[in-house]
Amino acid sequence: MLSSSEGYLSHKLLRNKENSTLFILVVNWNSLEDHIDGFVGSAKFKKWDSMLRYFFDSYPKILHYTELKYD
């Protein structure tokens, strides 16, 4: 579902070393619009969300970042 979405590039799941019950899912998209308008607004998201809902204590916080390039 996620990986077949328009604009999807890659993802990784990170577990916190100090508290093994905390995770961060990092998903790389071609653009913010691909994530918000393409995936979040799609039937794929509804199915993906319903499959993962069981694993969440509360609704996950969704934040958007950009990679900084430096010399």
Distance bins in CASP14 RR format, pairs under 12 A and 6 or more apart:
PFRMAT RR
TARGET T0000
AUTHOR 0000-0000-0000
RMODE 2
METHOD distances of the structure
MODEL  1
1 8 0 0 0 0 1 0 0 0 0 0 0
1 11 0 0 0 0 0 1 0 0 0 0 0
1 27 0 0 0 0 0 1 0 0 0 0 0
1 39 0 0 0 0 1 0 0 0 0 0 0
1 42 0 0 0 0 1 0 0 0 0 0 0
1 43 0 0 0 0 1 0 0 0 0 0 0
1 44 1 0 1 0 0 0 0 0 0 0 0
1 45 1 0 0 1 0 0 0 0 0 0 0
1 46 0 0 0 0 1 0 0 0 0 0 0
1 47 1 0 0 1 0 0 0 0 0 0 0
1 48 1 0 1 0 0 0 0 0 0 0 0
1 49 0 0 0 0 1 0 0 0 0 0 0
1 50 0 0 0 0 0 1 0 0 0 0 0
1 51 0 0 0 0 1 0 0 0 0 0 0
1 52 0 0 0 0 0 1 0 0 0 0 0
2 8 1 0 0 1 0 0 0 0 0 0 0
2 9 0 0 0 0 0 1 0 0 0 0 0
2 10 0 0 0 0 0 1 0 0 0 0 0
2 11 1 0 0 1 0 0 0 0 0 0 0
2 12 0 0 0 0 0 1 0 0 0 0 0
2 13 0 0 0 0 0 1 0 0 0 0 0
2 25 0 0 0 0 1 0 0 0 0 0 0
2 26 0 0 0 0 0 1 0 0 0 0 0
2 27 1 0 0 1 0 0 0 0 0 0 0
2 28 0 0 0 0 0 1 0 0 0 0 0
2 29 0 0 0 0 0 1 0 0 0 0 0
2 34 0 0 0 0 0 1 0 0 0 0 0
2 35 0 0 0 0 0 1 0 0 0 0 0
2 38 0 0 0 0 0 1 0 0 0 0 0
2 39 1 0 0 1 0 0 0 0 0 0 0
2 40 0 0 0 0 0 1 0 0 0 0 0
2 42 0 0 0 0 0 1 0 0 0 0 0
2 44 1 0 0 1 0 0 0 0 0 0 0
2 45 0 0 0 0 1 0 0 0 0 0 0
2 47 0 0 0 0 0 1 0 0 0 0 0
2 48 1 0 1 0 0 0 0 0 0 0 0
2 49 0 0 0 0 0 1 0 0 0 0 0
2 51 0 0 0 0 0 1 0 0 0 0 0
2 52 0 0 0 0 1 0 0 0 0 0 0
3 9 0 0 0 0 1 0 0 0 0 0 0
3 10 0 0 0 0 1 0 0 0 0 0 0
3 11 1 0 0 1 0 0 0 0 0 0 0
3 27 0 0 0 0 1 0 0 0 0 0 0
3 28 0 0 0 0 0 1 0 0 0 0 0
3 29 0 0 0 0 0 1 0 0 0 0 0
3 39 0 0 0 0 0 1 0 0 0 0 0
3 44 0 0 0 0 0 1 0 0 0 0 0
3 48 0 0 0 0 0 1 0 0 0 0 0
4 39 0 0 0 0 0 1 0 0 0 0 0
4 42 0 0 0 0 0 1 0 0 0 0 0
4 44 1 0 0 1 0 0 0 0 0 0 0
4 45 0 0 0 0 0 1 0 0 0 0 0
4 47 0 0 0 0 0 1 0 0 0 0 0
4 48 0 0 0 0 0 1 0 0 0 0 0
5 11 0 0 0 0 0 1 0 0 0 0 0
5 27 0 0 0 0 1 0 0 0 0 0 0
5 28 0 0 0 0 0 1 0 0 0 0 0
5 29 0 0 0 0 1 0 0 0 0 0 0
5 30 0 0 0 0 0 1 0 0 0 0 0
5 34 1 0 0 1 0 0 0 0 0 0 0
5 35 0 0 0 0 1 0 0 0 0 0 0
5 36 0 0 0 0 0 1 0 0 0 0 0
5 37 0 0 0 0 0 1 0 0 0 0 0
5 38 1 0 0 1 0 0 0 0 0 0 0
5 39 1 0 1 0 0 0 0 0 0 0 0
5 40 0 0 0 0 1 0 0 0 0 0 0
5 41 0 0 0 0 0 1 0 0 0 0 0
5 42 1 0 0 1 0 0 0 0 0 0 0
5 43 0 0 0 0 0 1 0 0 0 0 0
5 44 1 0 1 0 0 0 0 0 0 0 0
5 45 0 0 0 0 1 0 0 0 0 0 0
5 47 0 0 0 0 0 1 0 0 0 0 0
5 48 0 0 0 0 1 0 0 0 0 0 0
6 29 0 0 0 0 1 0 0 0 0 0 0
6 30 0 0 0 0 1 0 0 0 0 0 0
6 31 0 0 0 0 1 0 0 0 0 0 0
6 33 0 0 0 0 1 0 0 0 0 0 0
6 34 1 0 1 0 0 0 0 0 0 0 0
6 35 0 0 0 0 1 0 0 0 0 0 0
6 37 0 0 0 0 1 0 0 0 0 0 0
6 38 1 0 0 1 0 0 0 0 0 0 0
6 39 1 0 0 1 0 0 0 0 0 0 0
6 41 0 0 0 0 0 1 0 0 0 0 0
6 42 0 0 0 0 1 0 0 0 0 0 0
6 44 0 0 0 0 1 0 0 0 0 0 0
6 45 0 0 0 0 0 1 0 0 0 0 0
7 27 0 0 0 0 0 1 0 0 0 0 0
7 28 0 0 0 0 1 0 0 0 0 0 0
7 29 1 0 1 0 0 0 0 0 0 0 0
7 30 1 1 0 0 0 0 0 0 0 0 0
7 31 1 0 0 1 0 0 0 0 0 0 0
7 32 0 0 0 0 0 1 0 0 0 0 0
7 33 0 0 0 0 1 0 0 0 0 0 0
7 34 1 1 0 0 0 0 0 0 0 0 0
7 35 0 0 0 0 1 0 0 0 0 0 0
7 36 0 0 0 0 0 1 0 0 0 0 0
7 37 0 0 0 0 0 1 0 0 0 0 0
7 38 0 0 0 0 1 0 0 0 0 0 0
7 39 0 0 0 0 1 0 0 0 0 0 0
7 42 0 0 0 0 0 1 0 0 0 0 0
8 27 1 0 0 1 0 0 0 0 0 0 0
8 28 1 0 0 1 0 0 0 0 0 0 0
8 29 1 0 0 1 0 0 0 0 0 0 0
8 30 1 0 0 1 0 0 0 0 0 0 0
8 31 0 0 0 0 0 1 0 0 0 0 0
8 34 1 0 0 1 0 0 0 0 0 0 0
8 35 0 0 0 0 1 0 0 0 0 0 0
8 38 0 0 0 0 1 0 0 0 0 0 0
8 39 1 0 0 1 0 0 0 0 0 0 0
8 42 0 0 0 0 0 1 0 0 0 0 0
8 44 0 0 0 0 1 0 0 0 0 0 0
8 45 0 0 0 0 0 1 0 0 0 0 0
8 48 0 0 0 0 0 1 0 0 0 0 0
9 26 0 0 0 0 0 1 0 0 0 0 0
9 27 0 0 0 0 1 0 0 0 0 0 0
9 28 1 0 1 0 0 0 0 0 0 0 0
9 29 1 0 0 1 0 0 0 0 0 0 0
9 30 1 0 0 1 0 0 0 0 0 0 0
9 31 0 0 0 0 0 1 0 0 0 0 0
9 34 0 0 0 0 1 0 0 0 0 0 0
9 35 0 0 0 0 0 1 0 0 0 0 0
9 39 0 0 0 0 0 1 0 0 0 0 0
9 67 0 0 0 0 0 1 0 0 0 0 0
10 25 0 0 0 0 0 1 0 0 0 0 0
10 26 0 0 0 0 1 0 0 0 0 0 0
10 27 1 0 0 1 0 0 0 0 0 0 0
10 28 1 0 1 0 0 0 0 0 0 0 0
10 29 0 0 0 0 1 0 0 0 0 0 0
10 30 0 0 0 0 0 1 0 0 0 0 0
11 24 0 0 0 0 0 1 0 0 0 0 0
11 25 1 0 0 1 0 0 0 0 0 0 0
11 26 1 0 0 1 0 0 0 0 0 0 0
11 27 1 0 1 0 0 0 0 0 0 0 0
11 28 1 0 0 1 0 0 0 0 0 0 0
11 29 0 0 0 0 1 0 0 0 0 0 0
11 35 0 0 0 0 0 1 0 0 0 0 0
11 39 0 0 0 0 0 1 0 0 0 0 0
11 48 0 0 0 0 0 1 0 0 0 0 0
12 23 0 0 0 0 0 1 0 0 0 0 0
12 24 0 0 0 0 1 0 0 0 0 0 0
12 25 1 0 0 1 0 0 0 0 0 0 0
12 26 1 0 1 0 0 0 0 0 0 0 0
12 27 0 0 0 0 1 0 0 0 0 0 0
12 28 0 0 0 0 1 0 0 0 0 0 0
13 22 0 0 0 0 0 1 0 0 0 0 0
13 23 1 0 0 1 0 0 0 0 0 0 0
13 24 1 0 0 1 0 0 0 0 0 0 0
13 25 1 0 1 0 0 0 0 0 0 0 0
13 26 1 0 0 1 0 0 0 0 0 0 0
13 27 0 0 0 0 1 0 0 0 0 0 0
13 52 0 0 0 0 0 1 0 0 0 0 0
13 55 0 0 0 0 0 1 0 0 0 0 0
14 20 0 0 0 0 0 1 0 0 0 0 0
14 22 0 0 0 0 1 0 0 0 0 0 0
14 23 1 0 0 1 0 0 0 0 0 0 0
14 24 1 0 1 0 0 0 0 0 0 0 0
14 25 1 0 0 1 0 0 0 0 0 0 0
14 26 1 0 0 1 0 0 0 0 0 0 0
14 27 0 0 0 0 0 1 0 0 0 0 0
15 21 0 0 0 0 1 0 0 0 0 0 0
15 22 1 0 0 1 0 0 0 0 0 0 0
15 23 1 0 1 0 0 0 0 0 0 0 0
15 24 0 0 0 0 1 0 0 0 0 0 0
15 25 0 0 0 0 0 1 0 0 0 0 0
16 22 1 1 0 0 0 0 0 0 0 0 0
16 23 1 0 0 1 0 0 0 0 0 0 0
16 24 1 0 0 1 0 0 0 0 0 0 0
17 23 0 0 0 0 0 1 0 0 0 0 0
17 24 0 0 0 0 0 1 0 0 0 0 0
21 55 0 0 0 0 0 1 0 0 0 0 0
21 56 0 0 0 0 0 1 0 0 0 0 0
21 57 0 0 0 0 1 0 0 0 0 0 0
22 56 0 0 0 0 0 1 0 0 0 0 0
22 57 0 0 0 0 0 1 0 0 0 0 0
22 60 0 0 0 0 0 1 0 0 0 0 0
22 61 0 0 0 0 0 1 0 0 0 0 0
23 52 0 0 0 0 0 1 0 0 0 0 0
23 55 0 0 0 0 1 0 0 0 0 0 0
23 56 0 0 0 0 1 0 0 0 0 0 0
23 57 0 0 0 0 0 1 0 0 0 0 0
23 60 0 0 0 0 1 0 0 0 0 0 0
23 61 0 0 0 0 0 1 0 0 0 0 0
24 60 0 0 0 0 1 0 0 0 0 0 0
24 61 0 0 0 0 1 0 0 0 0 0 0
24 62 0 0 0 0 0 1 0 0 0 0 0
24 63 0 0 0 0 1 0 0 0 0 0 0
24 65 0 0 0 0 0 1 0 0 0 0 0
25 48 0 0 0 0 0 1 0 0 0 0 0
25 52 0 0 0 0 1 0 0 0 0 0 0
25 55 0 0 0 0 0 1 0 0 0 0 0
25 56 0 0 0 0 0 1 0 0 0 0 0
25 60 1 0 0 1 0 0 0 0 0 0 0
25 61 0 0 0 0 0 1 0 0 0 0 0
25 62 0 0 0 0 1 0 0 0 0 0 0
25 63 0 0 0 0 0 1 0 0 0 0 0
26 62 0 0 0 0 0 1 0 0 0 0 0
26 63 0 0 0 0 0 1 0 0 0 0 0
26 64 0 0 0 0 0 1 0 0 0 0 0
26 65 0 0 0 0 1 0 0 0 0 0 0
26 67 0 0 0 0 0 1 0 0 0 0 0
27 34 0 0 0 0 0 1 0 0 0 0 0
27 35 1 0 0 1 0 0 0 0 0 0 0
27 39 0 0 0 0 1 0 0 0 0 0 0
27 40 0 0 0 0 0 1 0 0 0 0 0
27 45 0 0 0 0 0 1 0 0 0 0 0
27 48 0 0 0 0 0 1 0 0 0 0 0
27 60 0 0 0 0 0 1 0 0 0 0 0
27 62 0 0 0 0 1 0 0 0 0 0 0
27 63 0 0 0 0 0 1 0 0 0 0 0
27 64 0 0 0 0 0 1 0 0 0 0 0
27 65 0 0 0 0 0 1 0 0 0 0 0
28 34 0 0 0 0 0 1 0 0 0 0 0
28 35 0 0 0 0 1 0 0 0 0 0 0
28 64 0 0 0 0 0 1 0 0 0 0 0
28 65 0 0 0 0 1 0 0 0 0 0 0
28 66 0 0 0 0 0 1 0 0 0 0 0
28 67 0 0 0 0 1 0 0 0 0 0 0
29 35 1 0 1 0 0 0 0 0 0 0 0
29 36 0 0 0 0 1 0 0 0 0 0 0
29 37 0 0 0 0 0 1 0 0 0 0 0
29 38 0 0 0 0 1 0 0 0 0 0 0
29 39 1 0 0 1 0 0 0 0 0 0 0
29 40 0 0 0 0 0 1 0 0 0 0 0
29 62 0 0 0 0 0 1 0 0 0 0 0
29 64 0 0 0 0 1 0 0 0 0 0 0
29 65 0 0 0 0 0 1 0 0 0 0 0
29 66 0 0 0 0 0 1 0 0 0 0 0
29 67 0 0 0 0 0 1 0 0 0 0 0
30 37 0 0 0 0 0 1 0 0 0 0 0
30 38 0 0 0 0 0 1 0 0 0 0 0
30 39 0 0 0 0 0 1 0 0 0 0 0
31 37 0 0 0 0 1 0 0 0 0 0 0
31 38 0 0 0 0 1 0 0 0 0 0 0
31 39 0 0 0 0 0 1 0 0 0 0 0
31 64 0 0 0 0 0 1 0 0 0 0 0
31 66 0 0 0 0 0 1 0 0 0 0 0
32 38 0 0 0 0 0 1 0 0 0 0 0
32 39 0 0 0 0 0 1 0 0 0 0 0
32 40 0 0 0 0 0 1 0 0 0 0 0
32 62 0 0 0 0 0 1 0 0 0 0 0
32 63 0 0 0 0 0 1 0 0 0 0 0
32 64 1 0 1 0 0 0 0 0 0 0 0
32 65 0 0 0 0 0 1 0 0 0 0 0
32 66 0 0 0 0 1 0 0 0 0 0 0
33 39 0 0 0 0 1 0 0 0 0 0 0
33 40 0 0 0 0 0 1 0 0 0 0 0
33 41 0 0 0 0 0 1 0 0 0 0 0
33 64 0 0 0 0 0 1 0 0 0 0 0
34 40 0 0 0 0 1 0 0 0 0 0 0
34 41 0 0 0 0 0 1 0 0 0 0 0
34 42 0 0 0 0 0 1 0 0 0 0 0
34 45 0 0 0 0 0 1 0 0 0 0 0
34 64 0 0 0 0 0 1 0 0 0 0 0
35 41 0 0 0 0 1 0 0 0 0 0 0
35 42 0 0 0 0 0 1 0 0 0 0 0
35 44 0 0 0 0 0 1 0 0 0 0 0
35 45 0 0 0 0 1 0 0 0 0 0 0
35 62 0 0 0 0 1 0 0 0 0 0 0
35 63 0 0 0 0 0 1 0 0 0 0 0
35 64 1 0 0 1 0 0 0 0 0 0 0
35 65 0 0 0 0 0 1 0 0 0 0 0
36 42 0 0 0 0 0 1 0 0 0 0 0
36 45 0 0 0 0 0 1 0 0 0 0 0
36 62 0 0 0 0 1 0 0 0 0 0 0
36 64 0 0 0 0 1 0 0 0 0 0 0
37 45 0 0 0 0 0 1 0 0 0 0 0
38 44 0 0 0 0 1 0 0 0 0 0 0
38 45 0 0 0 0 1 0 0 0 0 0 0
39 45 1 0 1 0 0 0 0 0 0 0 0
39 46 0 0 0 0 0 1 0 0 0 0 0
39 47 0 0 0 0 0 1 0 0 0 0 0
39 48 0 0 0 0 1 0 0 0 0 0 0
39 49 0 0 0 0 0 1 0 0 0 0 0
39 62 0 0 0 0 0 1 0 0 0 0 0
40 46 0 0 0 0 1 0 0 0 0 0 0
40 48 0 0 0 0 1 0 0 0 0 0 0
40 49 0 0 0 0 1 0 0 0 0 0 0
40 62 0 0 0 0 1 0 0 0 0 0 0
40 64 0 0 0 0 0 1 0 0 0 0 0
41 47 0 0 0 0 0 1 0 0 0 0 0
41 48 0 0 0 0 0 1 0 0 0 0 0
41 49 0 0 0 0 0 1 0 0 0 0 0
42 48 0 0 0 0 1 0 0 0 0 0 0
42 49 0 0 0 0 0 1 0 0 0 0 0
43 49 0 0 0 0 0 1 0 0 0 0 0
43 50 0 0 0 0 0 1 0 0 0 0 0
44 50 0 0 0 0 0 1 0 0 0 0 0
44 51 0 0 0 0 0 1 0 0 0 0 0
45 51 0 0 0 0 0 1 0 0 0 0 0
45 52 0 0 0 0 0 1 0 0 0 0 0
45 53 0 0 0 0 0 1 0 0 0 0 0
45 62 0 0 0 0 0 1 0 0 0 0 0
46 52 0 0 0 0 0 1 0 0 0 0 0
46 53 0 0 0 0 0 1 0 0 0 0 0
47 53 0 0 0 0 0 1 0 0 0 0 0
48 55 0 0 0 0 0 1 0 0 0 0 0
49 55 0 0 0 0 0 1 0 0 0 0 0
49 56 0 0 0 0 1 0 0 0 0 0 0
49 59 0 0 0 0 1 0 0 0 0 0 0
49 60 0 0 0 0 1 0 0 0 0 0 0
49 62 0 0 0 0 0 1 0 0 0 0 0
50 56 0 0 0 0 0 1 0 0 0 0 0
52 59 0 0 0 0 0 1 0 0 0 0 0
52 60 0 0 0 0 1 0 0 0 0 0 0
53 59 0 0 0 0 1 0 0 0 0 0 0
53 60 0 0 0 0 1 0 0 0 0 0 0
56 62 0 0 0 0 0 1 0 0 0 0 0
END
